[in-house]
Structure formats: C-alpha cells, structure tokens
C-alpha cells in the first residue's frame, strides 16, 4: 500500500525539479476498516526539490 519512494523521486525529477529529497516523516497514518477487522498503517513522507 502507498507509493515506492523511488517512484516518487522519479516523478519529481520528471516534473523538472532537482536536488530532490524524499524522506520519512517518522509518523504513520492509521485507519480501521468499517467493520473494524482490518487496519491500514501507512508511513507519511516528505518531498522537497528545487525548481
């Protein structure tokens, strides 16, 4: 679930930015399913780059 960091880096480079940094924000987004039987736990990331 989520995005591969190398894919994000490529997308940002392809958008014309340089000095791209993709890093973990050391936090997760957690949500339970409607039934409460499953839980999604997705890491939050930060992206920066120069135009």
N, C-alpha and C positions, 0 to 999 in steps of 0.2 A: 504494500500500500504506500502511496506517496510517490515522490519523484526521486530518481537517482541523482546524486549530486553532480556527477559528470555530465548528465543530460542538461541540467540547469546551467552549468558552466558553459557548455556549447551554445545553448540558446542565447545567453547573454553576450557571448563573443559574436555570434552570428548577427545580433542586433547592433553591432558596431561598437561595443564597449571594450575597453582594455583594462589591464590590471584588475581583473575580476577575482573576487574572493567570495567563496560560498562556504559558510561555516555554520556549525550547530549553535543554537541559542541556549543550549543546556536546559530546555524546557520541553514538555510534551503536551499535546492536546489529546485529552481522553474523553471518550463518549461511549455510553452504553447503547445497545440496540433497543428498539421499542419494547421488545419482550424482556430485556434485561439479562438475556442469556449470553450475550457476546459483548466484547468491549474492543473499541479501536484505540490504539495508543500510538500516536504519530508524532515524530520529533519535529520541532519547529526550527527553521533555518533562517539565516540572514544572508542577503546577497548585496554586494557593493561592486561598483565598477566606475570607470572614468570614461566620459564621452570625448 
